[in-house]
Amino acid sequence: MARSLKKGPFVEPKLLKKIAGKRPIETGVIKTWYRRSQISPEMVGFTFGVYNGKKHVEVLVSEEMVGHRLGEFSPTKIFLRHGGRMQKELEMKKKEGELAAAQAAKATTEEKKK
């Protein structure tokens, strides 16, 4: 559900205090746990280390990000792959193709040496 327009966007005051009076170039990564804080125009150019539950993910704020939340750019779940027989068959074909390409490259280099 969207936040009421009369309340305005939620920007964590402590986060604004950290960037107040500083230049984006001189400031390093600003670590933060405030994933719910919206990105304001004052934050453009700064690099934030947004915590995803395991580590701080570096997020360089650009103009297109204004209005979004910091947590959107620091995913908490990492997609590994889909499982199943079909996926295993595709992986086997890919490995066979890589092996064939490596053998072909090795054969061409040996011919050039002769």
Residue frames as a rotation matrix with the C-alpha (Angstrom) as fourth column:
MET 1
0.579 0.815 0.000 0.00
0.815 -0.579 0.000 0.00
0.000 0.000 -1.000 0.00
ALA 2
-0.081 -0.626 0.776 1.33
0.590 -0.658 -0.469 3.43
0.803 0.420 0.422 -0.93
ARG 3
-0.557 -0.185 -0.810 2.22
0.791 -0.415 -0.449 6.05
-0.253 -0.891 0.378 1.66
SER 4
0.531 0.831 -0.167 -0.17
0.773 -0.556 -0.306 8.97
-0.347 0.034 -0.937 2.02
LEU 5
0.115 -0.469 0.876 0.76
0.741 -0.547 -0.390 12.03
0.662 0.693 0.284 -0.05
LYS 6
0.752 0.202 0.627 0.12
-0.163 -0.865 0.475 14.38
0.638 -0.459 -0.618 2.87
LYS 7
0.878 -0.479 0.011 2.78
0.145 0.289 0.946 12.56
-0.456 -0.829 0.323 4.92
GLY 8
0.559 -0.694 -0.453 5.39
-0.828 -0.446 -0.339 12.73
0.033 0.565 -0.825 2.18
PRO 9
0.480 -0.440 -0.759 8.21
-0.124 0.823 -0.555 10.27
0.868 0.360 0.341 1.49
PHE 10
0.977 -0.188 0.103 9.95
-0.066 0.192 0.979 8.52
-0.204 -0.963 0.176 4.39
VAL 11
0.353 -0.935 -0.021 13.64
0.010 0.027 -1.000 9.31
0.936 0.353 0.019 4.53
GLU 12
0.539 -0.192 -0.820 15.52
0.811 0.383 0.443 8.23
0.229 -0.904 0.362 7.65
PRO 13
0.967 -0.125 0.220 16.71
-0.163 -0.973 0.162 11.41
0.194 -0.193 -0.962 9.46
LYS 14
0.532 -0.822 0.204 19.93
-0.110 0.171 0.979 9.71
-0.839 -0.543 0.001 10.66
LEU 15
0.184 -0.434 0.882 20.78
0.885 0.464 0.044 8.87
-0.428 0.773 0.469 7.07
LEU 16
0.712 0.122 0.691 20.31
0.482 -0.801 -0.355 12.48
0.510 0.586 -0.629 5.97
LYS 17
0.914 -0.401 0.066 22.50
-0.309 -0.581 0.753 13.58
-0.263 -0.708 -0.655 8.88
LYS 18
0.348 -0.814 0.465 25.30
0.432 0.579 0.692 11.28
-0.832 -0.040 0.553 7.66
ILE 19
-0.030 -0.349 0.937 25.38
1.000 -0.016 0.026 12.95
0.006 0.937 0.349 4.22
ALA 20
0.900 0.432 -0.063 24.71
0.435 -0.900 0.040 16.54
-0.040 -0.064 -0.997 5.36
GLY 21
0.782 -0.563 -0.267 27.46
-0.495 -0.822 0.282 18.91
-0.378 -0.089 -0.922 4.25
LYS 22
-0.087 -0.832 0.548 29.53
-0.049 0.553 0.832 16.22
-0.995 0.045 -0.089 2.55
ARG 23
0.016 -0.001 -1.000 30.54
-0.976 -0.217 -0.016 15.73
-0.217 0.976 -0.004 -1.06
PRO 24
0.902 0.403 0.152 29.86
-0.359 0.899 -0.253 12.43
-0.238 0.173 0.956 -2.83
ILE 25
0.595 -0.734 -0.328 33.40
-0.205 0.256 -0.945 12.26
0.777 0.629 0.002 -4.23
GLU 26
-0.299 -0.788 0.538 35.18
-0.714 -0.189 -0.674 12.65
0.633 -0.585 -0.507 -0.88
THR 27
0.076 0.433 0.898 32.86
-0.925 0.366 -0.099 10.37
-0.372 -0.823 0.429 1.08
GLY 28
-0.904 -0.395 -0.165 33.45
-0.426 0.861 0.278 6.64
0.032 0.321 -0.946 0.92
VAL 29
-0.418 0.766 -0.488 30.82
0.196 0.601 0.775 3.97
0.887 0.229 -0.402 1.36
ILE 30
-0.537 0.368 0.760 28.16
-0.814 -0.463 -0.351 4.94
0.223 -0.806 0.548 3.90
LYS 31
-0.879 0.196 -0.435 27.02
0.233 0.972 -0.033 1.79
0.417 -0.131 -0.900 5.70
THR 32
-0.532 0.768 0.356 23.33
-0.845 -0.511 -0.161 1.64
0.058 -0.386 0.921 6.51
TRP 33
-0.933 0.333 0.139 20.71
0.289 0.919 -0.267 -0.78
-0.216 -0.208 -0.954 7.73
TYR 34
-0.299 0.852 -0.430 17.80
-0.212 -0.498 -0.841 1.50
-0.931 -0.160 0.329 6.69
ARG 35
-0.863 0.002 0.506 16.46
0.441 0.491 0.751 -0.50
-0.247 0.871 -0.424 3.74
ARG 36
0.026 0.997 0.074 13.03
0.965 -0.006 -0.261 1.12
-0.259 0.078 -0.963 4.11
SER 37
-0.034 -0.103 -0.994 14.33
0.163 -0.982 0.097 4.65
-0.986 -0.159 0.050 3.56
GLN 38
0.799 0.343 0.494 13.42
0.545 -0.067 -0.836 6.27
-0.254 0.937 -0.240 0.26
ILE 39
-0.312 -0.926 0.212 16.11
0.920 -0.238 0.311 7.80
-0.237 0.292 0.926 -1.92
SER 40
0.673 0.487 -0.558 15.94
0.393 -0.873 -0.287 11.60
-0.627 -0.026 -0.779 -1.97
PRO 41
0.877 -0.313 0.364 17.59
0.247 -0.358 -0.901 13.97
0.412 0.880 -0.236 -4.48
GLU 42
0.641 -0.667 0.379 20.23
-0.767 -0.564 0.305 14.91
0.011 -0.487 -0.874 -1.86
MET 43
0.443 -0.427 0.788 21.53
-0.232 0.795 0.561 11.32
-0.866 -0.431 0.252 -1.95
VAL 44
0.993 -0.034 0.113 22.43
0.118 0.283 -0.952 11.32
0.000 0.959 0.284 -5.66
GLY 45
0.456 -0.890 -0.010 26.10
-0.477 -0.235 -0.847 10.51
0.751 0.391 -0.531 -6.20
PHE 46
-0.037 -0.445 0.895 26.70
-0.991 0.133 0.025 8.92
-0.130 -0.886 -0.445 -2.81
THR 47
-0.262 -0.095 -0.960 27.58
-0.325 0.946 -0.005 5.24
0.909 0.311 -0.279 -2.39
PHE 48
0.190 0.431 0.882 25.63
-0.981 0.046 0.188 3.40
0.040 -0.901 0.431 0.29
GLY 49
-0.839 -0.373 -0.397 26.44
-0.317 0.927 -0.202 0.02
0.443 -0.044 -0.895 1.76
VAL 50
0.051 0.961 0.273 22.91
-0.950 -0.038 0.310 -1.38
0.308 -0.275 0.911 2.19
TYR 51
-0.739 -0.341 0.580 22.70
-0.585 0.753 -0.302 -4.39
-0.334 -0.563 -0.756 4.49
ASN 52
-0.163 0.684 -0.711 20.92
-0.782 0.350 0.516 -7.40
0.602 0.640 0.478 3.00
GLY 53
0.828 0.473 0.301 20.99
-0.550 0.579 0.602 -9.62
0.110 -0.664 0.740 6.09
LYS 54
0.793 -0.608 0.032 24.42
0.600 0.790 0.126 -11.07
-0.102 -0.080 0.992 5.39
LYS 55
-0.354 -0.934 -0.054 26.65
0.875 -0.351 0.333 -8.32
-0.330 0.071 0.941 4.04
HIS 56
0.166 0.330 -0.929 26.60
0.002 -0.942 -0.334 -4.70
-0.986 0.054 -0.157 2.90
VAL 57
0.100 -0.036 0.994 25.90
0.961 0.264 -0.087 -4.38
-0.260 0.964 0.061 -0.83
GLU 58
-0.658 -0.424 -0.622 27.34
0.283 -0.905 0.318 -1.22
-0.698 0.034 0.716 -2.41
VAL 59
0.264 0.796 0.544 24.71
0.943 -0.095 -0.319 0.91
-0.202 0.598 -0.776 -4.14
LEU 60
-0.858 -0.488 -0.161 25.75
0.418 -0.845 0.335 3.98
-0.300 0.220 0.928 -6.15
VAL 61
0.062 0.968 -0.243 22.71
0.603 -0.231 -0.764 6.28
-0.796 -0.099 -0.598 -6.19
SER 62
-0.889 -0.244 0.389 21.81
0.459 -0.462 0.759 7.86
-0.005 0.853 0.522 -9.53
GLU 63
-0.806 0.578 -0.124 19.01
-0.566 -0.815 -0.123 10.23
-0.172 -0.029 0.985 -10.55
GLU 64
-0.344 0.702 -0.624 16.81
-0.472 0.445 0.761 7.40
0.812 0.556 0.178 -11.84
MET 65
-0.541 0.046 -0.840 16.73
0.548 0.777 -0.310 5.86
0.638 -0.628 -0.446 -8.33
VAL 66
-0.957 0.184 0.225 15.08
-0.286 -0.738 -0.611 8.88
0.054 -0.649 0.759 -6.66
GLY 67
-0.069 0.993 0.093 11.76
-0.974 -0.088 0.211 7.85
0.217 -0.075 0.973 -5.12
HIS 68
0.379 0.113 -0.919 12.69
-0.108 0.991 0.077 4.18
0.919 0.070 0.388 -4.80
ARG 69
0.908 -0.071 0.412 13.75
-0.408 0.060 0.911 2.52
-0.090 -0.996 0.026 -1.56
LEU 70
0.000 -1.000 -0.008 17.34
-0.998 -0.001 0.056 1.55
-0.056 0.008 -0.998 -0.73
GLY 71
-0.178 -0.032 0.984 16.33
-0.419 0.907 -0.047 -2.06
-0.890 -0.421 -0.174 -0.14
GLU 72
0.839 0.543 -0.024 15.23
-0.222 0.302 -0.927 -2.48
-0.496 0.783 0.375 -3.76
PHE 73
0.644 -0.662 -0.383 18.85
-0.594 -0.117 -0.796 -2.37
0.482 0.740 -0.469 -4.89
SER 74
-0.533 -0.766 0.359 20.18
-0.831 0.395 -0.392 -4.83
0.158 -0.507 -0.847 -2.31
PRO 75
0.271 0.742 -0.613 18.50
-0.577 0.635 0.513 -8.20
0.770 0.215 0.601 -2.90
THR 76
0.055 -0.167 0.985 18.16
-0.970 0.225 0.092 -10.47
-0.237 -0.960 -0.149 0.13
LYS 77
0.495 0.149 0.856 17.75
-0.067 0.989 -0.133 -13.71
-0.866 0.008 0.500 -1.81
ILE 78
-0.360 -0.697 -0.621 20.11
-0.792 -0.123 0.597 -15.05
-0.493 0.707 -0.508 -4.47
PHE 79
0.768 0.631 -0.110 18.70
-0.569 0.593 -0.569 -17.14
-0.294 0.500 0.815 -7.31
LEU 80
-0.224 -0.858 0.462 20.86
-0.409 0.513 0.755 -20.20
-0.885 -0.019 -0.466 -7.89
ARG 81
-0.822 0.061 -0.566 19.03
-0.539 0.237 0.808 -22.24
0.183 0.970 -0.162 -10.53
HIS 82
0.355 0.931 0.087 15.94
-0.935 0.354 0.021 -24.27
-0.011 -0.088 0.996 -11.20
GLY 83
-0.490 -0.533 0.690 16.26
-0.566 0.796 0.214 -27.96
-0.663 -0.286 -0.692 -10.53
GLY 84
0.576 0.789 0.215 14.98
-0.424 0.513 -0.746 -31.04
-0.699 0.338 0.630 -12.28
ARG 85
0.226 -0.433 0.873 15.99
0.551 0.795 0.253 -33.47
-0.803 0.424 0.418 -14.98
MET 86
0.777 0.130 0.616 15.65
0.617 -0.353 -0.704 -30.98
0.126 0.927 -0.354 -17.82
GLN 87
0.875 -0.474 0.098 18.02
-0.484 -0.853 0.195 -28.52
-0.008 -0.218 -0.976 -16.16
LYS 88
0.287 -0.796 0.532 20.63
-0.237 0.479 0.845 -31.25
-0.928 -0.369 -0.051 -15.60
GLU 89
0.391 -0.096 0.916 20.44
0.793 0.539 -0.282 -32.27
-0.467 0.837 0.286 -19.27
LEU 90
0.931 -0.023 0.364 20.99
0.191 -0.820 -0.539 -28.67
0.311 0.572 -0.759 -20.36
GLU 91
0.661 -0.727 0.187 24.01
-0.646 -0.424 0.635 -28.35
-0.382 -0.540 -0.750 -18.06
MET 92
0.231 -0.565 0.792 25.51
0.234 0.822 0.518 -31.60
-0.944 0.066 0.323 -19.41
LYS 93
0.623 0.046 0.781 25.14
0.782 -0.003 -0.623 -30.39
-0.026 0.999 -0.038 -23.02
LYS 94
0.942 -0.278 0.190 26.77
-0.264 -0.960 -0.096 -27.09
0.209 0.041 -0.977 -22.09
LYS 95
0.432 -0.816 0.384 29.73
-0.479 0.154 0.864 -28.86
-0.764 -0.558 -0.324 -20.45
GLU 96
0.296 -0.279 0.913 30.16
0.638 0.770 0.029 -31.17
-0.711 0.574 0.406 -23.47
GLY 97
0.844 0.070 0.532 30.18
0.476 -0.556 -0.682 -28.13
0.248 0.829 -0.502 -25.76
GLU 98
0.801 -0.579 0.151 32.82
-0.590 -0.724 0.358 -26.42
-0.098 -0.376 -0.922 -23.64
LEU 99
0.268 -0.713 0.648 35.00
-0.097 0.650 0.754 -29.54
-0.959 -0.265 0.105 -23.62
ALA 100
0.479 -0.030 0.878 34.71
0.813 0.394 -0.430 -29.89
-0.333 0.919 0.213 -27.39
ALA 101
0.939 -0.122 0.321 35.66
0.039 -0.891 -0.452 -26.24
0.341 0.437 -0.832 -27.87
ALA 102
0.603 -0.754 0.261 38.66
-0.631 -0.251 0.734 -26.62
-0.488 -0.607 -0.627 -25.56
GLN 103
0.214 -0.505 0.836 39.86
0.337 0.842 0.422 -29.72
-0.917 0.192 0.350 -27.41
ALA 104
0.697 0.088 0.712 39.48
0.716 -0.139 -0.684 -27.99
0.039 0.986 -0.160 -30.77
ALA 105
0.908 -0.379 0.178 41.47
-0.382 -0.924 -0.021 -24.99
0.172 -0.049 -0.984 -29.52
LYS 106
0.389 -0.789 0.475 44.20
-0.408 0.315 0.857 -27.28
-0.826 -0.528 -0.199 -28.20
ALA 107
0.353 -0.210 0.912 44.39
0.686 0.721 -0.100 -29.13
-0.636 0.661 0.398 -31.51
THR 108
0.876 -0.001 0.482 44.76
0.378 -0.618 -0.690 -25.90
0.299 0.787 -0.541 -33.50
THR 109
0.743 -0.647 0.172 47.57
-0.652 -0.641 0.405 -24.65
-0.152 -0.413 -0.898 -31.25
GLU 110
0.252 -0.655 0.713 49.43
-0.031 0.731 0.682 -27.93
-0.967 -0.194 0.164 -31.64
GLU 111
0.564 0.004 0.825 49.13
0.789 0.291 -0.541 -27.74
-0.243 0.957 0.161 -35.45
LYS 112
0.953 -0.198 0.229 50.52
-0.106 -0.927 -0.359 -24.20
0.283 0.318 -0.905 -35.44
LYS 113
0.537 -0.788 0.301 53.57
-0.556 -0.062 0.829 -25.36
-0.635 -0.612 -0.472 -33.44
LYS 114
0.299 -0.401 0.866 54.46
0.476 0.849 0.229 -27.97
-0.827 0.344 0.445 -36.13
